[in-house]
Amino acid sequence: MEAGIIGLGRMGLNMARRLKQGGHRIIGFDRSGEAVGAARKDGLEAASSLEEFVSKLASPRVVWIMLPEGAPVDSTIDALKPLLAAGDMIVDGGNSYYKDDLRRADDLSSAGLVYMDAGVSGGIWGLKEGYCTMIGGPKAGFEKLKPLLETLAPPGGYMYCGASGAGHFVKMVHNGIEYGMMEAYAEGFELLKASPYGEGIKNSELSRLWNQGSVVRSWLLELLEDAFEKEEGLDSIKGYVEDSGEGRWMVKEAVDLRVALPAITEALMRRFRSRQDESFAEKVLAALRQEFGGHAVRRGAK
């Protein structure tokens, strides 16, 4: 099958490589000339402009976008629309908000274009292990994408989730669960570090142990073992944790639907807290304890 990939970053480039290895003809494009050069050096066919990119694809075209959510995706779709023809398909494989999918699908449908949303999980390991893929959009579009999905995903690793927005909604839930799992592992190892029982235990060995039949075994724990193998105490890593958006969207959705998500919500809040050198809220707590109980407070530099 033939397809084009826009966005040759870590995910997009590896997806292009995996598809090429699977026998598909893949055309790549990126606004970065350096990324285009790297793709060509890797043996991939790449275009230097969006116009050249579209011209290299035969109709009906499949254009798969791997870009950061929001404005980068919208501006790319706007630039593509006048270059594409009725029946061509645009797949957004980034971490987009599902409500953006609804808007884009409606807009592109009026222009005779097919829009599919693809929630993709696999990260930097996807080239080797495959990409778990969750698809939303018209069922006929999903059927057309199957040859690509079968190459991208490990066996049984892709699913049609429903109408437009479903793929990214399911990926949002997936990432929210991931937040909660990561937070649970983090808190567990923090308690061990604080306990005298943790002094004689190597974190890397414990991670390995728990992956041998334990109910908490997981790929995340395998990755944590790798991290501890590189640096047992993680001393060079600053505890600053970003979020890519899905956790926020999931918590907002839970509020709208009146669904309780205490663990995932707390995991998101913990990420926000990690970015503060010193919390004003904790200063308020210290001041209140002093006022009502005469408890000592620490003053000056942290």
C-alpha positions in Angstrom: 0.0 0.0 0.0 1.1 3.6 -0.5 0.8 6.4 2.1 2.4 9.6 3.2 3.5 10.6 6.6 3.8 14.2 7.7 6.0 14.7 10.8 9.2 12.8 10.9 10.0 13.1 14.6 10.7 10.1 16.8 7.3 8.5 16.3 6.6 9.5 12.7 10.0 8.5 11.4 9.9 5.1 13.1 6.4 4.5 11.8 7.6 5.3 8.3 10.5 2.9 8.8 8.3 0.1 10.0 5.9 0.5 7.1 8.7 0.5 4.6 10.1 -2.6 6.2 6.6 -4.1 5.7 6.7 -3.5 2.0 4.6 -0.3 1.8 5.6 2.7 -0.3 5.9 5.6 2.1 6.5 9.2 1.3 7.7 11.4 4.2 7.5 15.2 4.8 8.6 17.4 7.6 9.0 21.2 7.8 12.5 20.6 9.1 15.0 20.1 6.3 17.2 18.3 8.8 14.4 15.7 9.5 13.9 15.3 5.7 17.6 14.8 5.2 17.7 12.2 8.0 14.8 10.3 6.5 16.5 10.2 3.1 19.8 9.1 4.6 17.8 6.3 6.2 16.6 5.2 2.7 13.2 6.7 3.0 11.5 8.6 0.2 10.9 12.2 1.4 9.6 15.4 -0.1 11.0 18.9 0.5 7.6 20.7 0.2 4.0 19.9 0.9 3.2 20.3 -2.8 5.9 17.8 -3.8 4.7 15.4 -1.0 1.1 15.4 -2.4 2.3 15.1 -6.0 4.2 11.9 -5.2 1.1 10.2 -3.9 -1.4 8.5 -6.2 -5.2 9.1 -5.7 -7.0 8.2 -3.6 -4.3 9.4 -1.2 -3.7 8.4 2.4 -1.9 11.1 4.4 -1.0 10.2 8.0 -0.2 13.2 10.3 2.2 12.7 13.2 2.4 16.2 14.8 1.7 17.8 18.2 -2.0 18.3 18.9 -3.8 21.6 18.3 -2.5 24.3 16.0 0.2 22.3 14.2 -2.4 19.7 13.1 -5.0 22.4 12.1 -2.5 24.4 10.1 -1.3 21.3 8.3 -4.8 20.3 7.4 -5.6 23.8 6.2 -2.5 23.6 3.9 -3.4 20.2 2.6 -7.1 20.8 1.8 -6.5 22.7 -1.5 -3.9 20.1 -2.6 -6.0 17.0 -2.1 -8.9 15.6 -4.1 -12.3 14.1 -3.2 -11.8 10.7 -1.7 -8.4 11.3 -0.3 -7.9 10.5 3.4 -6.3 12.3 6.3 -5.4 10.4 9.4 -4.4 12.2 12.6 -2.1 9.9 14.5 -1.0 12.4 17.2 -2.5 12.9 20.7 -5.3 15.1 19.6 -8.4 16.1 21.7 -11.4 14.0 20.5 -13.6 17.1 20.2 -11.1 18.6 17.7 -11.7 15.4 15.6 -15.4 16.0 15.5 -14.8 19.5 14.1 -12.2 18.4 11.6 -14.2 15.4 10.4 -17.2 17.6 9.7 -15.1 20.2 7.9 -13.3 17.7 5.7 -16.4 15.8 4.9 -17.9 18.9 3.3 -14.8 19.0 1.1 -15.2 15.4 0.0 -12.3 14.2 2.2 -12.2 11.4 4.7 -10.9 12.1 8.2 -9.7 9.3 10.6 -8.4 9.7 14.1 -5.8 7.2 15.3 -4.7 6.9 18.9 -1.2 5.4 18.7 0.7 3.9 21.7 4.2 2.5 21.4 6.6 5.4 21.8 10.2 5.0 20.9 9.9 1.2 21.1 7.3 1.0 18.4 9.7 0.3 15.5 10.7 -2.9 17.2 7.6 -3.9 19.2 4.8 -2.4 17.0 2.2 0.4 17.6 -1.0 -0.3 19.5 -3.5 1.7 17.4 -7.1 2.8 18.2 -9.1 4.0 15.2 -12.1 6.3 14.9 -14.0 7.5 11.9 -16.0 6.0 9.1 -15.9 2.1 9.1 -15.0 2.2 5.4 -12.0 4.3 6.1 -10.9 1.8 8.8 -11.2 -1.1 6.2 -9.0 0.9 3.8 -6.3 1.4 6.4 -6.1 -2.2 7.5 -3.0 -3.1 5.4 -1.1 -0.2 7.1 -2.5 -1.1 10.6 -1.5 -4.7 10.2 2.0 -3.7 9.6 2.2 -1.0 12.2 0.7 -3.0 15.1 1.8 -6.2 16.8 -0.6 -9.1 16.3 -4.0 -8.1 17.6 -2.8 -4.6 18.3 -5.3 -2.5 16.4 -9.0 -1.9 16.8 -11.9 0.0 15.3 -13.3 2.0 18.2 -16.3 3.7 16.5 -17.3 7.0 14.8 -15.1 10.1 14.6 -13.4 11.0 17.8 -13.6 7.4 19.2 -9.9 6.6 18.5 -8.6 9.6 20.4 -11.2 9.3 23.2 -10.0 5.7 23.8 -6.4 6.8 23.7 -7.2 9.6 26.2 -8.5 7.0 28.6 -5.5 4.8 27.9 -3.1 7.6 28.9 -5.1 8.5 32.0 -4.8 4.9 33.2 -1.0 5.2 32.4 -0.9 8.3 34.7 -2.4 6.3 37.5 -0.1 3.3 37.0 3.0 5.4 36.9 2.0 7.3 40.0 1.4 4.0 41.9 4.8 2.7 41.1 6.4 6.1 42.0 4.7 6.2 45.4 5.6 2.6 46.2 9.3 3.1 45.5 9.2 6.3 47.5 7.9 4.5 50.5 10.6 1.8 50.1 13.3 4.6 49.9 12.0 6.1 53.2 11.9 2.8 55.0 14.8 1.0 56.7 13.7 -2.1 54.8 14.5 -0.4 51.6 18.2 0.1 52.4 19.2 -3.5 51.5 17.1 -3.7 48.3 18.2 -2.7 44.8 15.4 -1.0 43.0 16.4 -2.6 39.7 16.3 -6.1 41.2 13.0 -5.5 42.9 11.5 -4.3 39.6 12.8 -7.4 37.9 11.3 -9.6 40.7 7.9 -8.1 40.4 7.8 -8.8 36.7 8.2 -12.5 37.4 4.6 -13.6 37.9 3.5 -10.8 40.2 0.1 -9.2 39.7 1.8 -5.8 39.3 4.0 -6.9 36.4 3.9 -4.7 33.4 6.0 -3.2 30.5 6.2 0.0 32.5 7.9 -1.9 35.3 10.3 -3.4 32.7 11.1 0.2 31.7 11.6 1.2 35.3 14.0 -1.7 35.8 16.0 -0.3 32.8 16.0 3.2 34.4 17.2 1.8 37.7 19.9 -0.2 36.0 21.3 3.0 34.5 21.1 4.9 37.8 19.9 3.1 40.9 19.0 6.3 42.8 18.0 8.4 39.8 20.1 11.1 41.4 20.8 13.0 38.2 17.0 13.3 37.3 15.0 16.3 38.4 11.5 15.4 39.6 9.8 17.6 37.1 7.0 15.9 35.2 5.2 17.3 32.2 1.8 16.2 30.9 0.8 15.9 27.3 -2.8 16.9 27.7 -4.7 13.6 27.8 -4.8 13.5 31.6 -6.4 17.0 31.8 -8.9 16.1 29.1 -9.9 12.9 30.9 -10.4 14.7 34.2 -12.5 17.3 32.5 -14.6 14.6 30.8 -15.1 12.9 34.1 -16.4 16.1 35.7 -18.8 16.6 32.8 -20.0 12.9 33.0 -20.0 12.9 36.8 -17.6 9.9 36.9 -15.3 9.6 39.9 -11.6 9.3 38.8 -9.7 9.8 42.1 -6.5 8.0 41.3 -6.1 9.5 37.9 -7.0 13.0 39.0 -4.5 12.8 41.9 -1.8 11.6 39.5 -2.4 14.6 37.3 -2.3 17.0 40.3 1.0 15.4 41.4 2.5 16.3 38.0 1.4 19.9 38.4 3.0 19.9 41.9 6.3 18.5 40.6 6.9 21.7 38.6 6.8 24.0 41.6 10.1 24.7 43.4 8.0 25.7 46.4 4.2 25.6 46.7 2.4 28.8 47.9 -0.3 26.5 49.2 2.2 24.8 51.5 3.3 28.2 52.8 -0.3 28.9 53.6 -0.5 25.6 55.5 2.6 26.4 57.5 1.3 29.9 58.4 -2.1 28.5 59.5 -0.4 25.9 61.8 1.6 28.7 63.4 -1.5 30.9 63.9 -3.8 28.4 65.4 -1.3 26.1 67.2 1.8 28.1 67.7 3.8 25.6 65.6 7.2 26.7 64.4 7.7 27.7 60.8 10.9 27.8 58.8 11.8 31.1 57.3 14.3 32.4 54.7 15.7 30.5 51.7 14.4 27.0 51.1 
